[in-house]
Amino acid sequence: MNNNKWIGLAALALAMALPFSQPVVATEFADTLDTPALHSDLAAQGPLTGMASAGERLVVVGQRGHILYSDDAGRRWQQAEVPVSSDLVAVHFPSARQGWAVGHDGVVLHSSDAGASWSRQLDGRQVGPRMREYYQALAAAEPQNEAIATLVTEAQRMTEEGADKPFLDVWFRNEQVGYVVGAFNLIFRTDDGGRSWTPWMDRTENPNALNLYGLRAVGDDLFIVGEQGLVLKLDAASGRFKAVVTPYNGSYFGVIGKPGVTLVYGLRGNLYRSPDSGASWNRVDVGLPVSITAATVDPAGRIILLSQAGHVLVSTDDGASFVARPQVQLAPVSAALATRGSLVLAGPRGVRTLPIE
């Protein structure tokens, strides 16, 4: 359900709750794409979904366009200036100052000052028209290509439906080259730091247009994961994301790893490990019945997994096995980063830190 419909339902509920003798005053609808994020003293305690490091700074993103940054390993947070109030999902910094954030309404934001302020580079109003223009040009050059013709139709549908398709992850190789991925096989690439974006839906082996949930590099390999066991790997020679077969057909939410080992994780505690860049996979039993929703590698090289319920699992053998960290109180985790001496977690209840030994 898109944000506009949520707002409509909330307004209806409010009207029904008011006494019938009291008139209801209509207020003008404010599109989240045209409404800057409001500053709130409670922003660090609200729902937050993505986290990244910008040099020594930490940056988190979440609902209503909230972006916060911390220069003291998560103890104190300041709120950034953000031009939209759309829900944000993910953030990535390829360098200390240049970063990108993505979220609902097809939003792509850029920061050049380590996350203190942001500008909009792309949104859902532009996604459909840009797809249509790009694939119409390809269709004119290849009139017999049925796959391109299908993408023209899809682009037209997205244009008519408007800005309701989310981007769910973002990753940049450097300050110029990056990708954003999202619902229904949405994927765009930039080669100029986000000044222009090119659709790449024709470059994925994803014929059913499955949702793309996660995007990360492990060593020199770039992986995308999604629903129904989808794993894609960029083939540099062809410039295409090719399908990688794994033993699981449920949703994967993310990718983590180190040079020489790749892990994909997701629904109901499923975790698979590849020692050979995705050529083969083995299941790692972590003993969890709940979904794995975040992962990080700490400065010592340990791989750390976090669950939907807040479990913390630590591996000291490059992901071959994991040990649960004892915890007194659990809370859901959406994103995590390991700093020296602490684990910074973000989730529905805001940000918090845990000591790590």
LOBAMAR-375440 format. One record per residue: x, z, y negated of N, C-alpha, C in turn; residue in one letter. Coordinates in steps of 0.1 Angstrom, whole numbers, padded with zeros to 4 digits, always signed. Example, Ala and Ser with C-alpha at 12.3 -4.5 7.8 and 13.67 -1.06 7.14 Angstrom:
REM residues 2
+0132+0078+0057+0123+0078+0045+0132+0078+0033A +0128+0071+0022+0137+0071+0011+0129+0079+0000S 
END
This chain:
REM residues 357
+0008+0000+0012+0000+0000+0000+0009+0000-0012M +0005-0009-0022+0014-0009-0034+0011+0002-0044N +0020+0003-0054+0018+0014-0064+0006+0012-0072N +0001+0000-0075-0011-0002-0083-0023+0004-0076N -0023+0002-0063-0035+0007-0055-0035+0022-0055K -0023+0028-0053-0022+0042-0053-0027+0048-0066W -0023+0042-0077-0028+0046-0090-0043+0045-0092I -0049+0034-0087-0063+0033-0087-0070+0043-0079G -0065+0047-0067-0072+0057-0059-0071+0071-0066L -0059+0073-0072-0057+0086-0078-0067+0088-0090A -0069+0077-0098-0078+0077-0109-0093+0079-0104A -0096+0073-0093-0110+0075-0088-0112+0089-0083L -0102+0095-0077-0103+0109-0072-0105+0118-0084A -0098+0116-0094-0099+0124-0106-0113+0123-0112L -0118+0111-0113-0131+0109-0119-0142+0116-0111A -0141+0116-0098-0151+0122-0090-0150+0137-0091M -0138+0143-0094-0136+0157-0095-0142+0163-0108A -0143+0155-0118-0148+0160-0131-0163+0163-0131L -0168+0172-0139-0182+0175-0139-0189+0162-0144P -0201+0160-0139-0208+0148-0143-0212+0147-0158F -0213+0159-0164-0217+0160-0178-0206+0157-0187S -0193+0156-0182-0182+0154-0190-0178+0139-0190Q -0177+0132-0201-0174+0118-0201-0160+0115-0196P -0158+0104-0189-0145+0100-0184-0139+0090-0194V -0128+0093-0200-0121+0084-0210-0112+0075-0202V -0114+0062-0204-0105+0053-0197-0091+0052-0204A -0081+0051-0197-0067+0050-0203-0062+0036-0199T -0053+0031-0207-0048+0018-0204-0038+0019-0193E -0038+0009-0184-0029+0009-0172-0015+0006-0177F -0005+0014-0172+0009+0012-0175+0016+0007-0163A +0021-0005-0162+0028-0010-0151+0041-0003-0150D +0045+0001-0138+0057+0008-0135+0070+0000-0139T +0068-0013-0139+0079-0022-0143+0082-0022-0158L +0071-0018-0165+0072-0017-0180+0073-0003-0186D +0074+0007-0177+0074+0021-0181+0087+0027-0177T +0096+0031-0187+0108+0038-0183+0106+0051-0176P +0115+0055-0168+0114+0067-0160+0114+0079-0170A +0104+0089-0167+0103+0100-0176+0114+0111-0172L +0119+0117-0182+0128+0128-0179+0121+0141-0175H +0127+0147-0165+0120+0159-0159+0131+0170-0156S +0129+0182-0159+0138+0193-0155+0138+0195-0140D +0127+0190-0134+0126+0192-0119+0130+0180-0111L +0136+0170-0118+0139+0157-0111+0148+0160-0098A +0158+0169-0099+0167+0171-0088+0160+0178-0076A +0147+0183-0079+0140+0189-0068+0129+0181-0063Q +0128+0169-0068+0117+0159-0064+0122+0150-0052G +0113+0142-0047+0117+0133-0036+0128+0123-0040P +0139+0123-0033+0151+0115-0035+0154+0108-0022L +0158+0095-0023+0159+0087-0010+0172+0080-0008T +0180+0079-0019+0193+0072-0017+0204+0079-0024G +0217+0077-0020+0228+0084-0026+0241+0075-0024M +0249+0076-0034+0262+0068-0033+0272+0076-0042A +0285+0073-0039+0296+0078-0048+0300+0067-0057S +0302+0071-0070+0308+0063-0080+0321+0069-0084A +0332+0066-0077+0344+0073-0079+0342+0087-0074G +0345+0097-0083+0343+0111-0080+0329+0116-0083E +0321+0107-0089+0307+0111-0093+0298+0108-0081R +0287+0116-0080+0276+0113-0070+0264+0108-0078L +0257+0098-0072+0245+0093-0078+0234+0093-0068V +0222+0098-0072+0210+0098-0063+0199+0091-0070V +0190+0084-0061+0179+0077-0067+0166+0082-0059V +0154+0080-0065+0142+0085-0059+0130+0080-0065G +0119+0088-0064+0106+0084-0068+0105+0083-0084Q +0096+0074-0088+0093+0073-0102+0105+0069-0111R +0114+0062-0105+0126+0057-0112+0136+0067-0115G +0135+0079-0109+0145+0089-0112+0158+0086-0106H +0169+0086-0114+0183+0085-0110+0190+0097-0116I +0198+0104-0108+0206+0115-0113+0220+0114-0109L +0229+0120-0117+0243+0119-0113+0250+0133-0115Y +0260+0136-0107+0267+0149-0107+0282+0146-0107S +0289+0154-0115+0303+0153-0116+0310+0165-0110D +0302+0174-0103+0308+0186-0097+0303+0188-0082D +0303+0176-0075+0300+0176-0060+0286+0181-0057A +0277+0179-0067+0263+0182-0064+0258+0195-0068G +0266+0203-0076+0261+0216-0080+0252+0214-0092R +0255+0205-0101+0246+0203-0113+0244+0188-0114R +0232+0185-0119+0228+0171-0120+0222+0168-0134W +0225+0155-0139+0220+0150-0151+0212+0138-0148Q +0201+0136-0156+0192+0124-0153+0197+0112-0161Q +0197+0101-0155+0201+0088-0161+0189+0082-0169A +0193+0072-0178+0183+0064-0185+0180+0052-0176E +0167+0051-0173+0163+0040-0163+0151+0033-0170V +0151+0020-0170+0140+0012-0177+0127+0010-0169P +0126+0015-0157+0114+0013-0149+0111+0027-0143V +0098+0028-0138+0094+0040-0131+0089+0037-0117S +0094+0026-0112+0091+0022-0098+0099+0031-0089S +0094+0034-0077+0101+0042-0067+0114+0035-0063D +0125+0042-0063+0138+0036-0059+0142+0041-0046L +0149+0033-0038+0151+0036-0024+0166+0037-0020V +0175+0029-0026+0189+0028-0022+0197+0025-0034A +0210+0029-0033+0220+0027-0044+0234+0025-0038V +0242+0017-0044+0256+0014-0039+0265+0011-0051H +0277+0017-0051+0287+0014-0060+0300+0009-0053F +0303-0004-0056+0316-0009-0050+0328-0005-0058P +0326+0001-0070+0337+0006-0078+0332+0018-0085S +0341+0025-0093+0338+0037-0099+0327+0036-0110A +0326+0024-0116+0317+0022-0128+0305+0013-0125R +0307+0003-0116+0297-0007-0114+0289-0004-0102Q +0275-0003-0104+0267+0001-0093+0253-0006-0094G +0246-0007-0082+0233-0013-0082+0223-0004-0074W +0211-0004-0078+0200+0004-0072+0188-0005-0069A +0181-0003-0058+0169-0012-0055+0158-0003-0051V +0146-0009-0051+0134-0002-0047+0121-0010-0047G +0110-0003-0049+0097-0009-0048+0095-0019-0060H +0085-0027-0059+0082-0037-0070+0093-0047-0071D +0101-0049-0060+0112-0058-0060+0123-0056-0071G +0125-0043-0074+0134-0039-0085+0149-0039-0080V +0157-0045-0089+0172-0044-0087+0177-0040-0101V +0184-0028-0101+0189-0023-0113+0205-0023-0113L +0211-0024-0124+0226-0024-0125+0230-0014-0135H +0241-0007-0132+0248+0002-0141+0263-0002-0142S +0268-0001-0155+0282-0004-0157+0289+0008-0162S +0282+0020-0162+0288+0032-0167+0287+0044-0157D +0289+0040-0144+0290+0050-0134+0276+0057-0132A +0265+0050-0135+0252+0056-0132+0245+0063-0143G +0252+0064-0155+0245+0072-0166+0234+0064-0172A +0234+0051-0172+0223+0042-0177+0222+0030-0169S +0210+0024-0169+0207+0013-0160+0200+0002-0168W +0202-0011-0163+0194-0022-0168+0188-0030-0156S +0177-0037-0159+0171-0044-0148+0177-0058-0147R +0180-0062-0134+0185-0076-0132+0175-0084-0125Q +0166-0078-0117+0156-0086-0109+0144-0077-0107L +0132-0083-0106+0120-0075-0102+0111-0084-0094D +0100-0078-0089+0091-0086-0080+0083-0097-0087G +0082-0096-0100+0076-0108-0107+0084-0120-0107R +0097-0119-0105+0106-0130-0105+0110-0134-0090Q +0108-0126-0081+0112-0129-0067+0105-0141-0061V +0092-0141-0062+0084-0152-0057+0088-0166-0064G +0087-0166-0077+0091-0178-0084+0105-0183-0081P +0114-0174-0080+0128-0178-0077+0129-0184-0063R +0122-0178-0054+0122-0183-0040+0116-0197-0040M +0104-0198-0047+0097-0211-0047+0106-0222-0053R +0112-0220-0064+0121-0230-0070+0132-0234-0061E +0138-0224-0055+0150-0226-0047+0146-0234-0034Y +0135-0230-0027+0132-0237-0015+0124-0250-0017Y +0118-0252-0028+0112-0265-0031+0124-0275-0033Q +0135-0271-0039+0146-0280-0041+0152-0283-0027A +0153-0274-0018+0158-0276-0005+0149-0285+0003L +0136-0283+0001+0126-0291+0009+0126-0306+0004A +0129-0308-0009+0130-0321-0014+0142-0329-0008A +0153-0321-0005+0165-0327+0000+0164-0329+0015A +0155-0320+0022+0154-0320+0036+0139-0320+0040E +0132-0331+0037+0117-0331+0039+0112-0329+0054P +0121-0331+0063+0117-0329+0077+0120-0315+0083Q +0126-0307+0074+0130-0293+0078+0118-0284+0078N +0112-0281+0089+0099-0273+0090+0102-0259+0085E +0114-0253+0088+0117-0240+0085+0117-0238+0069A +0123-0248+0062+0123-0247+0048+0109-0249+0042I +0101-0258+0048+0087-0259+0044+0079-0246+0045A +0082-0239+0056+0075-0226+0058+0079-0216+0047T +0092-0216+0043+0097-0208+0032+0091-0211+0019L +0088-0224+0017+0081-0228+0004+0067-0222+0004V +0060-0222+0015+0047-0216+0016+0048-0201+0014T +0058-0195+0020+0059-0180+0019+0062-0177+0004E +0070-0185-0002+0074-0182-0016+0061-0183-0025A +0053-0193-0022+0041-0194-0030+0032-0182-0028Q +0031-0178-0015+0022-0166-0013+0027-0154-0020R +0041-0152-0020+0046-0140-0027+0044-0141-0042M +0045-0153-0047+0042-0155-0062+0028-0151-0065T +0019-0155-0057+0005-0152-0059+0002-0137-0057E +0008-0130-0048+0006-0116-0045+0012-0107-0056E +0022-0112-0063+0029-0104-0073+0039-0094-0068G +0042-0085-0077+0054-0076-0075+0051-0064-0066A +0048-0067-0053+0045-0056-0044+0054-0055-0032D +0065-0063-0031+0074-0063-0020+0087-0055-0023K +0090-0044-0016+0102-0036-0019+0115-0042-0014P +0125-0039-0021+0139-0040-0016+0142-0026-0010F +0149-0026+0001+0151-0013+0009+0166-0009+0010L +0175-0019+0007+0189-0015+0007+0197-0025-0001D +0209-0020-0005+0218-0028-0013+0232-0026-0009V +0241-0036-0009+0255-0034-0007+0263-0045-0014W +0274-0041-0020+0283-0050-0027+0297-0050-0021F +0302-0062-0019+0316-0062-0013+0326-0059-0024R +0323-0063-0037+0331-0060-0048+0322-0061-0060N +0327-0061-0072+0319-0061-0084+0311-0074-0087E +0314-0084-0079+0307-0097-0081+0298-0101-0069Q +0302-0099-0057+0294-0104-0045+0287-0092-0039V +0273-0094-0038+0265-0084-0032+0252-0089-0026G +0245-0081-0019+0232-0085-0012+0222-0074-0014Y +0209-0078-0015+0198-0068-0014+0189-0073-0003V +0183-0064+0004+0174-0067+0016+0162-0059+0015V +0151-0063+0021+0139-0056+0021+0128-0060+0031G +0116-0058+0027+0104-0061+0036+0103-0076+0039A +0098-0079+0051+0095-0092+0055+0106-0102+0053F +0118-0098+0057+0130-0106+0057+0135-0110+0043N +0131-0102+0033+0136-0104+0020+0151-0102+0019L +0159-0112+0015+0173-0110+0013+0178-0120+0002I +0185-0114-0008+0191-0122-0019+0205-0119-0020F +0213-0129-0024+0228-0127-0026+0231-0131-0041R +0241-0124-0046+0247-0127-0059+0262-0129-0058T +0267-0139-0065+0281-0141-0066+0287-0139-0080D +0279-0134-0089+0283-0132-0103+0278-0118-0108D +0279-0108-0100+0276-0094-0104+0261-0092-0108G +0252-0100-0102+0238-0099-0104+0232-0106-0116G +0240-0114-0123+0235-0123-0134+0225-0133-0128R +0228-0138-0116+0219-0147-0109+0218-0143-0094S +0206-0145-0088+0204-0141-0074+0199-0153-0066W +0204-0155-0054+0200-0167-0046+0193-0162-0033T +0181-0167-0030+0174-0163-0018+0183-0167-0005P +0183-0159+0005+0190-0161+0017+0181-0160+0029W +0168-0161+0027+0159-0160+0039+0161-0171+0049M +0167-0183+0045+0169-0194+0054+0183-0191+0062D +0190-0181+0058+0203-0178+0065+0202-0166+0074R +0191-0162+0078+0190-0151+0088+0183-0155+0101T +0188-0151+0112+0181-0153+0125+0170-0143+0127E +0160-0144+0119+0149-0135+0119+0135-0142+0118N +0132-0150+0128+0121-0159+0128+0107-0152+0126P +0106-0140+0129+0093-0132+0128+0093-0125+0114N +0103-0127+0106+0103-0121+0092+0101-0106+0093A +0109-0100+0102+0109-0085+0104+0115-0078+0092L +0110-0066+0089+0116-0058+0078+0130-0055+0080N +0138-0056+0069+0152-0053+0069+0154-0040+0062L +0159-0030+0070+0159-0016+0065+0173-0012+0060Y +0183-0017+0066+0197-0012+0063+0207-0023+0062G +0217-0021+0054+0227-0031+0051+0240-0024+0048L +0251-0026+0057+0263-0019+0054+0275-0027+0061R +0287-0026+0055+0299-0031+0061+0306-0021+0070A +0311-0025+0081+0320-0016+0089+0333-0024+0091V +0344-0020+0084+0356-0028+0084+0353-0041+0077G +0356-0052+0084+0354-0066+0078+0340-0071+0082D +0332-0064+0090+0319-0069+0095+0308-0064+0086D +0298-0072+0083+0286-0068+0075+0274-0070+0084L +0267-0058+0086+0255-0058+0095+0243-0055+0087F +0231-0060+0092+0218-0057+0087+0210-0052+0099I +0202-0041+0097+0194-0036+0108+0179-0036+0103V +0170-0036+0113+0156-0036+0109+0147-0032+0120G +0135-0036+0119+0125-0032+0129+0126-0040+0142E +0120-0035+0153+0119-0041+0166+0133-0044+0171Q +0143-0035+0169+0156-0037+0174+0165-0048+0167G +0161-0052+0156+0168-0063+0149+0181-0058+0144L +0192-0065+0148+0205-0063+0142+0211-0077+0139V +0215-0079+0127+0221-0091+0123+0236-0089+0118L +0244-0099+0120+0258-0098+0116+0262-0110+0109K +0268-0109+0097+0272-0120+0089+0284-0128+0096L +0281-0141+0098+0291-0150+0104+0297-0157+0092D +0309-0154+0088+0315-0159+0076+0317-0174+0076A +0320-0180+0088+0322-0194+0089+0310-0202+0086A +0298-0198+0090+0286-0205+0088+0278-0200+0076S +0282-0188+0071+0274-0182+0060+0260-0178+0064G +0259-0174+0076+0246-0170+0082+0246-0156+0088R +0235-0149+0087+0234-0136+0095+0228-0140+0108F +0236-0138+0119+0232-0141+0132+0228-0129+0140K +0218-0131+0149+0213-0120+0157+0223-0114+0166A +0223-0101+0167+0231-0094+0177+0222-0086+0186V +0224-0088+0199+0215-0082+0209+0219-0068+0212V +0210-0058+0212+0212-0044+0216+0202-0040+0226T +0204-0029+0233+0195-0026+0244+0182-0020+0239P +0180-0018+0226+0168-0011+0221+0159-0020+0213Y +0146-0019+0214+0137-0027+0207+0128-0020+0197N +0132-0008+0193+0126+0000+0183+0133-0002+0169G +0128+0005+0159+0134+0003+0146+0147+0010+0144S +0157+0003+0138+0169+0008+0133+0168+0010+0118Y +0173+0022+0114+0172+0025+0100+0186+0024+0092F +0197+0024+0099+0210+0023+0092+0221+0020+0101G +0233+0017+0095+0245+0014+0101+0256+0023+0096V +0265+0028+0104+0276+0036+0100+0288+0033+0109I +0300+0036+0105+0311+0034+0114+0325+0034+0107G +0335+0031+0114+0349+0030+0109+0355+0018+0116K +0366+0013+0110+0372+0001+0117+0374+0004+0132P +0368-0005+0140+0370-0004+0154+0357+0002+0161G +0348+0008+0154+0336+0013+0160+0324+0012+0150V +0313+0007+0155+0301+0006+0148+0289+0013+0154T +0281+0020+0146+0270+0028+0151+0257+0023+0144L +0246+0020+0152+0233+0018+0146+0224+0029+0150V +0216+0033+0141+0207+0045+0144+0193+0043+0139Y +0184+0051+0145+0170+0049+0141+0160+0058+0147G +0149+0051+0151+0137+0058+0156+0139+0067+0168L +0133+0079+0168+0133+0088+0179+0147+0092+0184R +0156+0093+0175+0170+0097+0179+0178+0087+0186G +0174+0074+0185+0182+0064+0192+0194+0060+0184N +0205+0060+0192+0218+0057+0186+0226+0049+0195L +0232+0038+0190+0240+0029+0199+0253+0026+0192Y +0263+0025+0201+0277+0024+0196+0284+0012+0202R +0291+0005+0193+0298-0007+0197+0313-0006+0193S +0322-0007+0203+0336-0007+0200+0343-0020+0198P +0334-0031+0198+0339-0045+0197+0331-0053+0187D +0328-0048+0175+0322-0055+0164+0308-0061+0168S +0301-0054+0177+0288-0058+0180+0286-0066+0193G +0297-0069+0200+0296-0077+0212+0290-0070+0223A +0292-0057+0224+0286-0048+0234+0282-0035+0228S +0271-0029+0234+0266-0016+0229+0263-0006+0240W +0266+0007+0237+0263+0017+0246+0255+0028+0239N +0245+0033+0246+0236+0044+0240+0244+0057+0240R +0243+0064+0229+0249+0077+0227+0237+0087+0227V +0237+0096+0237+0226+0106+0237+0229+0117+0228D +0221+0119+0218+0223+0130+0208+0214+0141+0210V +0205+0140+0220+0195+0151+0223+0185+0154+0213G +0181+0144+0205+0171+0146+0194+0159+0138+0197L +0147+0144+0196+0134+0136+0197+0129+0130+0184P +0137+0133+0173+0132+0128+0160+0142+0117+0155V +0137+0110+0145+0145+0098+0140+0158+0103+0133S +0168+0095+0134+0180+0096+0126+0179+0088+0113I +0180+0094+0102+0176+0088+0089+0188+0087+0080T +0199+0093+0082+0211+0091+0073+0224+0094+0081A +0235+0089+0075+0248+0091+0081+0258+0090+0071A +0270+0096+0074+0281+0095+0065+0294+0098+0073T +0305+0094+0067+0318+0098+0072+0326+0107+0063V +0330+0118+0068+0337+0128+0058+0351+0124+0056D +0358+0131+0047+0372+0128+0044+0381+0129+0056P +0378+0137+0065+0386+0139+0077+0383+0128+0088A +0374+0119+0085+0371+0108+0094+0360+0112+0104G +0354+0123+0103+0343+0127+0113+0330+0119+0109R +0323+0114+0119+0310+0108+0116+0299+0118+0117I +0291+0118+0107+0280+0128+0106+0266+0121+0105I +0257+0125+0114+0244+0120+0114+0234+0131+0110L +0223+0127+0103+0213+0136+0098+0199+0131+0103L +0191+0140+0107+0178+0136+0112+0166+0137+0102S +0155+0132+0106+0143+0133+0097+0139+0147+0096Q +0142+0156+0105+0139+0170+0104+0150+0178+0098A +0162+0172+0096+0173+0180+0089+0184+0184+0098G +0184+0180+0111+0195+0183+0120+0208+0176+0115H +0219+0183+0117+0232+0178+0113+0240+0177+0126V +0245+0164+0129+0253+0162+0141+0266+0156+0137L +0277+0162+0143+0290+0158+0139+0298+0153+0151V +0305+0142+0149+0314+0136+0159+0328+0136+0155S +0337+0141+0164+0351+0141+0162+0358+0130+0170T +0351+0122+0178+0357+0112+0187+0351+0098+0183D +0350+0095+0170+0346+0082+0166+0332+0078+0171D +0323+0088+0172+0309+0084+0176+0306+0084+0191G +0316+0087+0199+0314+0087+0214+0305+0098+0218A +0305+0109+0211+0296+0121+0213+0294+0129+0200S +0284+0137+0200+0280+0144+0188+0276+0159+0192F +0280+0168+0183+0276+0182+0185+0267+0186+0173V +0256+0193+0176+0247+0198+0166+0253+0209+0158A +0253+0209+0145+0258+0220+0137+0247+0230+0136R +0251+0243+0139+0240+0254+0138+0235+0255+0124P +0221+0256+0123+0215+0257+0110+0203+0267+0111Q +0201+0275+0101+0191+0284+0100+0178+0278+0096V +0179+0270+0085+0167+0263+0079+0169+0248+0079Q +0159+0241+0084+0159+0227+0084+0150+0221+0073L +0155+0209+0068+0147+0202+0058+0150+0187+0059A +0140+0179+0058+0142+0164+0060+0153+0159+0051P +0160+0149+0057+0171+0142+0050+0169+0127+0049V +0170+0122+0037+0169+0107+0035+0183+0101+0033S +0192+0108+0027+0206+0103+0024+0216+0114+0024A +0228+0111+0027+0239+0121+0027+0252+0115+0023A +0261+0124+0017+0274+0121+0014+0283+0133+0017L +0294+0131+0023+0304+0142+0026+0314+0142+0015A +0316+0153+0009+0327+0155-0001+0337+0165+0006T +0347+0168-0001+0357+0178+0004+0351+0192+0004R +0348+0196+0016+0342+0210+0018+0327+0211+0018G +0320+0200+0015+0305+0202+0015+0299+0189+0018S +0286+0190+0023+0278+0179+0026+0266+0179+0016L +0265+0168+0009+0254+0167-0001+0243+0159+0005V +0231+0165+0005+0219+0159+0012+0208+0156+0002L +0201+0145+0003+0189+0142-0005+0178+0140+0004A +0166+0144+0000+0154+0142+0008+0141+0144+0000G +0130+0146+0006+0117+0149-0001+0117+0161-0009P +0126+0170-0007+0127+0183-0014+0138+0183-0024R +0144+0171-0027+0154+0171-0037+0168+0171-0031G +0178+0175-0039+0192+0175-0034+0196+0190-0031V +0205+0191-0021+0211+0204-0017+0225+0202-0011R +0232+0212-0010+0246+0211-0004+0247+0220+0008T +0255+0216+0018+0258+0225+0029+0273+0225+0031L +0279+0236+0033+0293+0237+0036+0296+0230+0049P +0307+0223+0050+0312+0217+0063+0326+0222+0065I +0329+0226+0077+0343+0231+0081+0352+0220+0084E 
END
